[in-house]
Amino acid sequence: MAATADLDEIEEVNANCILMANLQQASTSGTQTDKAPVYNSDGSAE
């Protein structure tokens, strides 16, 4: 079983990942309709 300090660190990393994802989504959501579709490396549109 992980120590309490390890769990706190894992939760902090998870929170940072969620925060970054929210910031990235917010920065693109307002302009997405104004641009041509963005294509991922696998060919699917975002």
PDB file with one MODEL, atoms N, CA, C and O in Angstrom:
MODEL        1
ATOM      1  N   MET A   1       0.852  -1.199   0.000  1.00  0.00           N
ATOM      2  CA  MET A   1       0.000   0.000   0.000  1.00  0.00           C
ATOM      3  C   MET A   1       0.884   1.244   0.000  1.00  0.00           C
ATOM      4  O   MET A   1       1.911   1.285   0.677  1.00  0.00           O
ATOM      5  N   ALA A   2       0.487   2.227  -0.742  1.00  0.00           N
ATOM      6  CA  ALA A   2       1.296   3.442  -0.862  1.00  0.00           C
ATOM      7  C   ALA A   2       1.217   4.263   0.414  1.00  0.00           C
ATOM      8  O   ALA A   2       0.196   4.272   1.102  1.00  0.00           O
ATOM      9  N   ALA A   3       2.291   4.941   0.714  1.00  0.00           N
ATOM     10  CA  ALA A   3       2.310   5.832   1.871  1.00  0.00           C
ATOM     11  C   ALA A   3       1.439   7.053   1.591  1.00  0.00           C
ATOM     12  O   ALA A   3       1.159   7.379   0.437  1.00  0.00           O
ATOM     13  N   THR A   4       1.013   7.722   2.662  1.00  0.00           N
ATOM     14  CA  THR A   4       0.133   8.879   2.513  1.00  0.00           C
ATOM     15  C   THR A   4       0.778   9.965   1.668  1.00  0.00           C
ATOM     16  O   THR A   4       0.102  10.599   0.857  1.00  0.00           O
ATOM     17  N   ALA A   5       2.068  10.187   1.843  1.00  0.00           N
ATOM     18  CA  ALA A   5       2.761  11.215   1.065  1.00  0.00           C
ATOM     19  C   ALA A   5       2.719  10.885  -0.418  1.00  0.00           C
ATOM     20  O   ALA A   5       2.573  11.781  -1.249  1.00  0.00           O
ATOM     21  N   ASP A   6       2.846   9.609  -0.756  1.00  0.00           N
ATOM     22  CA  ASP A   6       2.784   9.211  -2.159  1.00  0.00           C
ATOM     23  C   ASP A   6       1.401   9.483  -2.742  1.00  0.00           C
ATOM     24  O   ASP A   6       1.281   9.951  -3.874  1.00  0.00           O
ATOM     25  N   LEU A   7       0.366   9.192  -1.973  1.00  0.00           N
ATOM     26  CA  LEU A   7      -0.993   9.437  -2.450  1.00  0.00           C
ATOM     27  C   LEU A   7      -1.232  10.922  -2.663  1.00  0.00           C
ATOM     28  O   LEU A   7      -1.865  11.311  -3.644  1.00  0.00           O
ATOM     29  N   ASP A   8      -0.737  11.755  -1.763  1.00  0.00           N
ATOM     30  CA  ASP A   8      -0.894  13.196  -1.924  1.00  0.00           C
ATOM     31  C   ASP A   8      -0.211  13.671  -3.196  1.00  0.00           C
ATOM     32  O   ASP A   8      -0.736  14.523  -3.912  1.00  0.00           O
ATOM     33  N   GLU A   9       0.965  13.114  -3.474  1.00  0.00           N
ATOM     34  CA  GLU A   9       1.696  13.519  -4.678  1.00  0.00           C
ATOM     35  C   GLU A   9       0.960  13.077  -5.933  1.00  0.00           C
ATOM     36  O   GLU A   9       0.893  13.821  -6.911  1.00  0.00           O
ATOM     37  N   ILE A  10       0.415  11.880  -5.909  1.00  0.00           N
ATOM     38  CA  ILE A  10      -0.340  11.383  -7.063  1.00  0.00           C
ATOM     39  C   ILE A  10      -1.563  12.259  -7.306  1.00  0.00           C
ATOM     40  O   ILE A  10      -1.855  12.606  -8.450  1.00  0.00           O
ATOM     41  N   GLU A  11      -2.277  12.620  -6.250  1.00  0.00           N
ATOM     42  CA  GLU A  11      -3.458  13.466  -6.405  1.00  0.00           C
ATOM     43  C   GLU A  11      -3.078  14.826  -6.972  1.00  0.00           C
ATOM     44  O   GLU A  11      -3.817  15.391  -7.779  1.00  0.00           O
ATOM     45  N   GLU A  12      -1.931  15.357  -6.554  1.00  0.00           N
ATOM     46  CA  GLU A  12      -1.492  16.654  -7.060  1.00  0.00           C
ATOM     47  C   GLU A  12      -1.177  16.577  -8.546  1.00  0.00           C
ATOM     48  O   GLU A  12      -1.530  17.480  -9.305  1.00  0.00           O
ATOM     49  N   VAL A  13      -0.515  15.507  -8.963  1.00  0.00           N
ATOM     50  CA  VAL A  13      -0.201  15.327 -10.385  1.00  0.00           C
ATOM     51  C   VAL A  13      -1.484  15.188 -11.191  1.00  0.00           C
ATOM     52  O   VAL A  13      -1.606  15.780 -12.263  1.00  0.00           O
ATOM     53  N   ASN A  14      -2.439  14.417 -10.691  1.00  0.00           N
ATOM     54  CA  ASN A  14      -3.712  14.259 -11.392  1.00  0.00           C
ATOM     55  C   ASN A  14      -4.431  15.593 -11.521  1.00  0.00           C
ATOM     56  O   ASN A  14      -4.986  15.894 -12.578  1.00  0.00           O
ATOM     57  N   ALA A  15      -4.430  16.395 -10.466  1.00  0.00           N
ATOM     58  CA  ALA A  15      -5.075  17.701 -10.509  1.00  0.00           C
ATOM     59  C   ALA A  15      -4.407  18.594 -11.544  1.00  0.00           C
ATOM     60  O   ALA A  15      -5.087  19.334 -12.254  1.00  0.00           O
ATOM     61  N   ASN A  16      -3.080  18.532 -11.636  1.00  0.00           N
ATOM     62  CA  ASN A  16      -2.371  19.337 -12.623  1.00  0.00           C
ATOM     63  C   ASN A  16      -2.723  18.906 -14.040  1.00  0.00           C
ATOM     64  O   ASN A  16      -2.867  19.751 -14.924  1.00  0.00           O
ATOM     65  N   CYS A  17      -2.862  17.612 -14.268  1.00  0.00           N
ATOM     66  CA  CYS A  17      -3.234  17.115 -15.592  1.00  0.00           C
ATOM     67  C   CYS A  17      -4.623  17.613 -15.977  1.00  0.00           C
ATOM     68  O   CYS A  17      -4.841  18.037 -17.112  1.00  0.00           O
ATOM     69  N   ILE A  18      -5.561  17.562 -15.033  1.00  0.00           N
ATOM     70  CA  ILE A  18      -6.919  18.030 -15.294  1.00  0.00           C
ATOM     71  C   ILE A  18      -6.905  19.530 -15.573  1.00  0.00           C
ATOM     72  O   ILE A  18      -7.587  20.000 -16.484  1.00  0.00           O
ATOM     73  N   LEU A  19      -6.135  20.277 -14.796  1.00  0.00           N
ATOM     74  CA  LEU A  19      -6.054  21.723 -14.985  1.00  0.00           C
ATOM     75  C   LEU A  19      -5.510  22.060 -16.363  1.00  0.00           C
ATOM     76  O   LEU A  19      -6.054  22.922 -17.053  1.00  0.00           O
ATOM     77  N   MET A  20      -4.442  21.388 -16.765  1.00  0.00           N
ATOM     78  CA  MET A  20      -3.850  21.651 -18.075  1.00  0.00           C
ATOM     79  C   MET A  20      -4.831  21.312 -19.195  1.00  0.00           C
ATOM     80  O   MET A  20      -4.917  22.036 -20.187  1.00  0.00           O
ATOM     81  N   ALA A  21      -5.564  20.221 -19.040  1.00  0.00           N
ATOM     82  CA  ALA A  21      -6.536  19.836 -20.061  1.00  0.00           C
ATOM     83  C   ALA A  21      -7.641  20.877 -20.165  1.00  0.00           C
ATOM     84  O   ALA A  21      -8.069  21.215 -21.269  1.00  0.00           O
ATOM     85  N   ASN A  22      -8.108  21.387 -19.035  1.00  0.00           N
ATOM     86  CA  ASN A  22      -9.149  22.409 -19.042  1.00  0.00           C
ATOM     87  C   ASN A  22      -8.652  23.695 -19.676  1.00  0.00           C
ATOM     88  O   ASN A  22      -9.386  24.332 -20.432  1.00  0.00           O
ATOM     89  N   LEU A  23      -7.418  24.089 -19.383  1.00  0.00           N
ATOM     90  CA  LEU A  23      -6.867  25.301 -19.976  1.00  0.00           C
ATOM     91  C   LEU A  23      -6.726  25.149 -21.479  1.00  0.00           C
ATOM     92  O   LEU A  23      -7.022  26.080 -22.229  1.00  0.00           O
ATOM     93  N   GLN A  24      -6.280  23.992 -21.923  1.00  0.00           N
ATOM     94  CA  GLN A  24      -6.105  23.759 -23.357  1.00  0.00           C
ATOM     95  C   GLN A  24      -7.456  23.788 -24.066  1.00  0.00           C
ATOM     96  O   GLN A  24      -7.574  24.343 -25.159  1.00  0.00           O
ATOM     97  N   GLN A  25      -8.461  23.199 -23.454  1.00  0.00           N
ATOM     98  CA  GLN A  25      -9.787  23.187 -24.060  1.00  0.00           C
ATOM     99  C   GLN A  25     -10.362  24.602 -24.111  1.00  0.00           C
ATOM    100  O   GLN A  25     -10.970  24.987 -25.109  1.00  0.00           O
ATOM    101  N   ALA A  26     -10.174  25.369 -23.050  1.00  0.00           N
ATOM    102  CA  ALA A  26     -10.706  26.724 -23.003  1.00  0.00           C
ATOM    103  C   ALA A  26     -10.031  27.614 -24.037  1.00  0.00           C
ATOM    104  O   ALA A  26     -10.670  28.494 -24.614  1.00  0.00           O
ATOM    105  N   SER A  27      -8.740  27.388 -24.273  1.00  0.00           N
ATOM    106  CA  SER A  27      -8.011  28.245 -25.202  1.00  0.00           C
ATOM    107  C   SER A  27      -8.394  27.975 -26.648  1.00  0.00           C
ATOM    108  O   SER A  27      -8.178  28.830 -27.506  1.00  0.00           O
ATOM    109  N   THR A  28      -8.959  26.806 -26.940  1.00  0.00           N
ATOM    110  CA  THR A  28      -9.294  26.476 -28.323  1.00  0.00           C
ATOM    111  C   THR A  28     -10.790  26.531 -28.589  1.00  0.00           C
ATOM    112  O   THR A  28     -11.194  26.618 -29.749  1.00  0.00           O
ATOM    113  N   SER A  29     -11.624  26.483 -27.561  1.00  0.00           N
ATOM    114  CA  SER A  29     -13.061  26.352 -27.775  1.00  0.00           C
ATOM    115  C   SER A  29     -13.654  27.597 -28.429  1.00  0.00           C
ATOM    116  O   SER A  29     -14.623  27.487 -29.180  1.00  0.00           O
ATOM    117  N   GLY A  30     -13.099  28.770 -28.164  1.00  0.00           N
ATOM    118  CA  GLY A  30     -13.666  30.000 -28.708  1.00  0.00           C
ATOM    119  C   GLY A  30     -13.333  30.237 -30.162  1.00  0.00           C
ATOM    120  O   GLY A  30     -14.030  30.997 -30.835  1.00  0.00           O
ATOM    121  N   THR A  31     -12.287  29.606 -30.666  1.00  0.00           N
ATOM    122  CA  THR A  31     -11.831  29.896 -32.020  1.00  0.00           C
ATOM    123  C   THR A  31     -11.972  28.713 -32.963  1.00  0.00           C
ATOM    124  O   THR A  31     -11.667  28.832 -34.149  1.00  0.00           O
ATOM    125  N   GLN A  32     -12.421  27.586 -32.464  1.00  0.00           N
ATOM    126  CA  GLN A  32     -12.441  26.374 -33.278  1.00  0.00           C
ATOM    127  C   GLN A  32     -13.326  26.532 -34.511  1.00  0.00           C
ATOM    128  O   GLN A  32     -12.983  26.010 -35.572  1.00  0.00           O
ATOM    129  N   THR A  33     -14.453  27.235 -34.404  1.00  0.00           N
ATOM    130  CA  THR A  33     -15.385  27.345 -35.523  1.00  0.00           C
ATOM    131  C   THR A  33     -14.868  28.299 -36.588  1.00  0.00           C
ATOM    132  O   THR A  33     -15.357  28.275 -37.717  1.00  0.00           O
ATOM    133  N   ASP A  34     -13.888  29.140 -36.259  1.00  0.00           N
ATOM    134  CA  ASP A  34     -13.369  30.112 -37.212  1.00  0.00           C
ATOM    135  C   ASP A  34     -12.280  29.542 -38.098  1.00  0.00           C
ATOM    136  O   ASP A  34     -11.906  30.167 -39.090  1.00  0.00           O
ATOM    137  N   LYS A  35     -11.765  28.378 -37.763  1.00  0.00           N
ATOM    138  CA  LYS A  35     -10.607  27.837 -38.467  1.00  0.00           C
ATOM    139  C   LYS A  35     -10.969  26.581 -39.234  1.00  0.00           C
ATOM    140  O   LYS A  35     -12.006  25.962 -38.994  1.00  0.00           O
ATOM    141  N   ALA A  36     -10.100  26.217 -40.157  1.00  0.00           N
ATOM    142  CA  ALA A  36     -10.231  24.922 -40.814  1.00  0.00           C
ATOM    143  C   ALA A  36      -9.975  23.835 -39.778  1.00  0.00           C
ATOM    144  O   ALA A  36      -9.295  24.080 -38.781  1.00  0.00           O
ATOM    145  N   PRO A  37     -10.504  22.651 -39.998  1.00  0.00           N
ATOM    146  CA  PRO A  37     -10.295  21.562 -39.028  1.00  0.00           C
ATOM    147  C   PRO A  37      -8.821  21.270 -38.803  1.00  0.00           C
ATOM    148  O   PRO A  37      -8.008  21.342 -39.726  1.00  0.00           O
ATOM    149  N   VAL A  38      -8.493  20.940 -37.568  1.00  0.00           N
ATOM    150  CA  VAL A  38      -7.130  20.546 -37.232  1.00  0.00           C
ATOM    151  C   VAL A  38      -7.068  19.032 -37.288  1.00  0.00           C
ATOM    152  O   VAL A  38      -7.891  18.346 -36.681  1.00  0.00           O
ATOM    153  N   TYR A  39      -6.102  18.517 -38.008  1.00  0.00           N
ATOM    154  CA  TYR A  39      -5.995  17.069 -38.164  1.00  0.00           C
ATOM    155  C   TYR A  39      -4.877  16.509 -37.311  1.00  0.00           C
ATOM    156  O   TYR A  39      -3.771  17.046 -37.278  1.00  0.00           O
ATOM    157  N   ASN A  40      -5.178  15.427 -36.623  1.00  0.00           N
ATOM    158  CA  ASN A  40      -4.166  14.724 -35.843  1.00  0.00           C
ATOM    159  C   ASN A  40      -3.273  13.920 -36.773  1.00  0.00           C
ATOM    160  O   ASN A  40      -3.559  13.785 -37.963  1.00  0.00           O
ATOM    161  N   SER A  41      -2.193  13.389 -36.222  1.00  0.00           N
ATOM    162  CA  SER A  41      -1.252  12.617 -37.029  1.00  0.00           C
ATOM    163  C   SER A  41      -1.886  11.354 -37.602  1.00  0.00           C
ATOM    164  O   SER A  41      -1.398  10.814 -38.595  1.00  0.00           O
ATOM    165  N   ASP A  42      -2.962  10.881 -36.989  1.00  0.00           N
ATOM    166  CA  ASP A  42      -3.617   9.671 -37.506  1.00  0.00           C
ATOM    167  C   ASP A  42      -4.688  10.004 -38.542  1.00  0.00           C
ATOM    168  O   ASP A  42      -5.359   9.103 -39.044  1.00  0.00           O
ATOM    169  N   GLY A  43      -4.856  11.288 -38.869  1.00  0.00           N
ATOM    170  CA  GLY A  43      -5.783  11.678 -39.922  1.00  0.00           C
ATOM    171  C   GLY A  43      -7.167  12.065 -39.450  1.00  0.00           C
ATOM    172  O   GLY A  43      -7.980  12.520 -40.255  1.00  0.00           O
ATOM    173  N   SER A  44      -7.461  11.901 -38.173  1.00  0.00           N
ATOM    174  CA  SER A  44      -8.786  12.257 -37.684  1.00  0.00           C
ATOM    175  C   SER A  44      -8.851  13.748 -37.370  1.00  0.00           C
ATOM    176  O   SER A  44      -7.872  14.337 -36.912  1.00  0.00           O
ATOM    177  N   ALA A  45      -9.996  14.345 -37.617  1.00  0.00           N
ATOM    178  CA  ALA A  45     -10.169  15.768 -37.335  1.00  0.00           C
ATOM    179  C   ALA A  45     -10.439  15.974 -35.859  1.00  0.00           C
ATOM    180  O   ALA A  45     -11.084  15.148 -35.212  1.00  0.00           O
ATOM    181  N   GLU A  46      -9.943  17.078 -35.332  1.00  0.00           N
ATOM    182  CA  GLU A  46     -10.184  17.401 -33.928  1.00  0.00           C
ATOM    183  C   GLU A  46     -11.366  18.335 -33.804  1.00  0.00           C
ATOM    184  O   GLU A  46     -11.730  18.726 -32.695  1.00  0.00           O
TER     185      GLU A  46
ENDMDL
END
